[in-house]
Amino acid sequence: MEIRNIAIIAHVDHGKTTLVDQLLRKSGTFRDNEVVNDRAMDSNDIERERGITILAKTTAINYKDYKINILDTPGHADFGGEVERIMNMVDGVLLVVDAYEGTMPQTRFVLKKALDAGVKPIVVINKIDKPTARINEVIDEVIDLFIELGADDSQLDFKTAYVSALNGTCSLEPSIESQKEDYSPLLDLIIDEIPAPEVNIEGKLQFQPALLDYNDFVGRIGIGRIKSGTIHENEMVSCVRLDGTIKQFRIQKLFGFLGLKRIEIKEASAGDIVAIAGLSDISVGETICNIGSEEALPILRIDEPTLKMTFMTSDSPFVGKEGKLVTASKISERLFRETQRDVSLKVEQSGNDSWTVSGRGELHLSILIENMRREGFELQVSRPEVITKEINGVLCEPYEDVQIEVPEESMGNIIEALGLRGAVMQNMSTINNLTRLNYVIPSRGLIGFMTDFMTMTKGYGIINHTFKDYEKVENLTVGERKLGVLVSMENGKTTAYAIGNLEDRGIMFIEPGTDVYEGMIVGECNRENDLAVNVVRGKQLTNTRAAGSDHTVVLKRPRPITLEYALEYINSDELVEVTPNSIRLRKKILNTELRKKADSKKNN
């Protein structure tokens, strides 16, 4: 059976995972009576809820006399490192582009990775059933992007398919009338256009993991393509480590892929994508070889983290009330277990009860926190900070390419706000009454910006950003919140009476009947200074009655606090307390008097 290896790449929400669904269904990989969820490749609860792919997934289909290995890649910039490594496993890509949105920042990022790796592209224009679809303009945008990224003649001579992945239709013609519920045109295009892997089945074994998984029974699992030779279950092999040393081990389990299943196999040959278990600390980029024939493949580059946060055990007065996992040993074990699966994540012990966790962005780290709270952990996390590094004696920080689409009436406010955050405009254009702005901005200029952005655009703005490069640190003061906060000075349950009396001081984050503690942030102050307030005070009861004094208190709706909002909102002297049921904002120093003394010292 011949093999084709492809990756599906695209910008966020352009339909990669839905397209994989259709390829699995239409190729006959699922039984007729098999119950399969939509976006079947998104197996994690958070992936399903948010509609994003977090970690790359491997699947395979049998079509005619071919086995087509498919890698569904993440579209978000925070997980872009996976896309780069996957290009070493495939010979072609399906570049999925939304028929209305066209080429977006992440389209540029993933296509550049594919072109640099020299793989063969096929363009898939998705969502052509949209009333707003602008197919011809989007095709022109794609061609311009290929030329701009330096594609060679063979890459520019790409074939195009037109699909509606949601409706399960496909054709090789752009007209909506030509769409049929049959994906054989796209599957045939993959077989005809994507070359077979250039490998040596008769040669010595060379296998390089490009992705990792983790399993409690077998430990780390390395996923990659066999470059040459054949690999067998229970075979003794050598691993050429990243530092050049050699370690021998036995392949305990060998897995292949078909549909949504990882299936145990006895052997596999060059060109196939497999997963192996047996070496507990196997790493991305190492080379598995026959004993006595150790020859390392070039080491794969792993993107360095650009953002860090401090994770701490909770010292909140409410610790242990909602979660079962609160000790330093449990949190440490969970964080280091995550590094077994996610090579872009770095964890360092920074104190007895604290860890510095570094990742590729706020989404990357917030998903880890969200997973932990769902598993029953209670912890505290600090404000995200960018990671600086010295390059040729110059202190540098990460910069990002940002693309923004906003209604014209919001454009002035956005341009002003980004200018204050050190952003430099690269380009401005107008599409369908929306203004598209392209900027380069220091990563720290984006911390805390999303909340302001959604307010300024009344929720109609779209912002996308992707890591660009490390550049010289500019002398900018950005990222800290301007307004102060309302901080509880008492422990107890909040009352409607107390909250009603404080509403003219700012916006509340809590409702009546909420348990609060001294030092907990209960609202946003409408001035620049913090204000200690009593939100548990009840109305004094007397025998005196006056007309109109007993009217019902009507309170404004409190501002909802999500994890992402909380991480962006806090300043450097504040923390986010995370439990299975609650997201609370708090000051690092809970005692009101001690906090006032610390603030006065800082201001002097």
QUIKAJO-V482216 format. One record per helix or strand. SS is the DSSP state (a for helix, b for strand). FROM is the first residue (numbers start at 1). TO is the last residue. If there is no record, write none. Layout:
SS_FROM_TO, SS_FROM_TO
//
This chain:
b_2_10, a_16_26, a_45_50, b_57_63, b_66_72, a_77_86, b_92_98, a_105_117, b_120_126, a_135_148, a_153_156, b_159_164, b_169_171, a_176_178, b_180_180, a_184_193, b_200_200, b_206_215, b_219_228, b_230_232, b_236_240, b_246_250, b_253_258, b_261_264, b_267_269, b_273_277, b_287_290, b_307_312, b_325_325, a_328_341, b_346_351, b_354_359, a_362_374, b_377_377, b_379_381, b_385_386, b_389_391, b_394_407, a_408_420, b_424_431, b_434_442, a_443_445, a_449_456, b_462_472, b_485_488, b_492_493, a_496_505, b_506_508, b_515_516, b_520_525, b_531_533, a_563_569, b_574_578, b_583_587, a_592_603
//
